[in-house]
């Protein structure tokens, strides 16, 4: 136990997603990612949370509950692909990780950040500063046109 592994989670409505976990004891796992599909079932579960999950006959695990919340404050923003591919985003993530924070991009620019509870690092302010610098240097995200979507 305590070795990172991959777990395929199934939720009540049938949504399924696979991601990294650390098994803490039989049936208890610390999530190494935020399951995107849980949001469709109105389940709040995030990176760092400890969940209870039961094995199923098809080799997946059925999500039972959040057993313990992770020690993080979670935030989310929508950012464009030009910013995500820029050095300014790299600078942002370096600063975030320096504050022991973690980040994920779930889909199409949905940025999630997880910062330790009690941290003095202001994720929103840091992200704002980096996005302004990117814009000032010509990194501009445009909405897709009808031909691109």
N, C-alpha and C positions, 0 to 999 in steps of 0.2 A: 504494500500500500504506500501511499504518498508519492508514487511515481506518476508523472503526467500520462494520461491516456486519452483516447477519444471515446465519446459516448454519444449514441444516437438517442435523443429524447423524443418521446411521443406525448403530446398533450391531449386533454379530454376530447377535443373536437376533431382529433385526428391529425393535426399539424405535426410535422416531424422535422427535426434539425439535428445535425451532428456538429460537435465541437469539442475542444479540449477541456478536460476535467482532471482533478486530482481526487482519487478515492481516499477518504478519511477513515472510513470504516464501512462494513457491509451496508450498502444502501444509502450512504451519505457521500456526497460529492461536492467539492468546491469548484464552481464554474470558472473556467479560464476564458470565457467569452459571454456575450449577451445574446441569448437566443432571440432572434428577430421574430420568429413566428409566434412566440408567447404573447406578443402585443395584440395579435389578432384574436386571442382568446381572453383578453383583459387580465392577463397575468403579469404582474410586475416582478421580473426576475432579471438580475444583472450580473455582470462580471463580478467575481468575488463572493457572491452569495453561496451559502451551503444549502444544497437541495437534498431532499429525499426522493429516491427513484427506485422503482421496482422492476426487475427483469421481466420481459415479456417472452412469449413463446417464439417470436420471430427474431430474437437476438437484440431487440431494442430495449429501452428502459422507459417505463411510464412515469412521467412527472407526477409526484404526489403532492409536494408542498415545499415552500421555502422554510428550511429548518432554522437558519440563522442568516441574518443580513450581513453582507460584507461591510468592512469598515471604510466605505467610500461614499462620497457625495457624487451623484451621477448627473450629468448635464448633456444636452444634445443641441446641435446646430445643423443647419443645412449649408454646405459650402460647395462651391463649384469645382469642376475637374481641373481647371487651369490653376486654381489655388492649391488643390491637393497635390498636383504634380510639380509645384514650385519649391524653390529653396526656402521660401517664407514659411511654408507648411512644415518643412523639415526643421527649421529653427523653432517653430512652435512646439513640435513634438519633442524636440530635444529639451526644451525648457520644462515641458510638462513631465517628462520622464525624470528630469533632475529633481523635481518636487515629489518623486515617487508616484506620479500619476501614470495612468494607462489610457490609451485611446484605441478606438475601433472605428472603422468606416463600414457600416452595415450594407447599405445599398445607395447607389446614385448620390453620393455626397452627404448621406446622413451620418454625421460625425458624433460619436459618443465619447465622452471623457469621464474618467473615474479618478477622483483625487481623494487622498486619505482625509477622513473626517478630522477637522481641526487644523488642516493645512492653511497657511497664510497665502498660498499661491492663488492668485485670482485668474482662473481659467478664462473667464469671459473677457477680462481686460487684456490678457496676453493675446488671445485669439484676435480681438479687435485690432490691437496694435499691429500684429503681423498682417492682417488683411488690409489695413490701411496702407502699410508699407508696400505690399504687393500691388495694390491698385495704383499707388503713386509711381511705381516702377513700370507700369504698363501691363501687369498681369490682370486681365479682365475676363471674368466669366460671363458668357452670354447665354441667354435661354436658347434651347434648340429651336430651329425653324421647323416648319411642317415637313420639309424634305429630310431632316435629320432624325425625326422622331419615329 
